[in-house]
Amino acid sequence: MPLRTACPIALGAAERARLKMMAYGHKTEHRLRVRVRAQVVLHAARGHSNARIARQTGLHLDTVRRWRNRFAKHGIVGLSDRPRAGRPPVFTALQRAEVKALACQLPTETGLPVSRWSCPELAAELTARGITGPISPSPVRRWLTEDALKPWQHQSWIFITDPDFRAKTARVLDLYARTWNGEPLGEDEYVISADEKTSIQARCRCHPSLRPGKARALRVNHTYRRGGALAYLAAYDVHHARVLGRTEERTGIVPFMNLVTQVMSTEPYASAKRVYWIVDNGSSHRGQKAASPSSSARWSRPTTSPTSPRSGTGSEPSKTATTPRHSRSSGGSPPPTWTICWPGSTGTTPITTKNPPSR
C-alpha cells in the first residue's frame, strides 16, 4: 500500500506576511481557529511533516492534513469556515414582519392595560393572537434590534399653543448667543440663568466620618439625622461658567430676591453695565406680585428698550432680566420680559436691605 505524502506548500512574500499576521497578530478574527490554521500552513511551508505539525500545534493529525490540503487547493480563502446550513428557521419571515408591525402599534389599540410594549408583553401577545407559538422574549428583542425598534422607550413633547412663541423665545436664544436686539453684548454685559431646586433633604451623620488610612477606606456612618428639606437657588453665568447659589427654607419671591441681591452685590455684576436674567415661568419671578417694590430691587415692565434707565435711578444704567425657556408643564408661552432697575450699578454699593425706603 503506497504511503500518503503531504502536499507541498510554497508561499509568496505577500502570502507569508498575511499568514504571519493571521497567526500571530493581535487583531486576528476568530483567534482560536484562524490563528491555528495559519500556523499549520506556515509550518507546512517550512517542509515539516503533518505528524510534526500535529505535535507542535496540539492538533489531531487529520485536522492538520485537512487544512494543509485546503490551503493547497484554495489558498488563504480556504482557511475560512465554509457556509453551514444550520438549524432550519422556526419562524417565517411573515411572522417576523407581524412582530415588528405589532411593536409599532400603541398597546392601548390592542386593549392591553399597558402604556408601552416590552419584549415579554410582546411575546405573550403574539402567542395570544396565534401569530406564533410559544415564543421567548429573546428572539422578539433580536428581531426588533434588526430595525432599531425600541417600543419600551418613549420621548415626551409639548404642543405649543401660543402663535407668538417663536418670536418670544427668540429673545432668550439671542441672549445665549450674546446678542440683544441685533446688537452683540459688550464685555461688561452678562447673562444669568437662574432656577430653584426644591425639597433637598438636609441630613447630618450621627457620627463623624473616619479618615482613610493604610489598607483602610474612608468610613462613613450609615445612620443620620434629618434636618428637614431645603431649597437650593442657583444663578449660572452662561458665558463664563460661574455658579452662585444659596440655600433657603422655601422658594418664593423673597428667597429669589435674596439670590438676586447676592449676585448683584458680587463683582463683576455689581459694576456691570447690564445683567440679563433668564428665569422660568415659576411664581417666584413672574406677575405683578413678583414685581412688588418690597423686594430689594425694583421691578418694572420695559417699554420699547429694556436698556433704558428708569425714573428714580438718575443716570445709572439699568440691569435687565428676560424670561427663559418655555415652561415644561403649562404648554403656554413664556412670561414677558422684565427689567431690574438696580441702584448702584455704576460701582456704588447696591441696596441690600430687605425693605428699602419707597421713593
Secondary structure, 3 states (H helix, E strand, C coil): CCCCCCCCCCCCHHHHHHHHHHHHCCCCCCHHHHHHHHHHHHHHHCCCCHHHHHHHHCCCHHHHHHHHHHHHHHHHHHHCCCCCCCCCCCCCHHHHHHHHHHHCCCHHHHCCCCCCCCHHHHHHHHHHHCCCCCCCHHHHHHHHHHCCCCCCCCCCCCCCCCCCHHHHHHHHHHHHCCEECCEECCCCEEEEEEEEEEEEEEEEECCCCECCECCECCECCCCEEEEEEEEEEEEEECCCCEEEEEEECCCCHHHHHHHHHHHHCCCCCCCCCEEEEECCCCHHHCHHHHCCCCCCCEEECCCCCCCCCCCCCCCCCCEEEECCCCCCCCCCCCCCCEEEECCCCCCCCCCCCCCCCCC
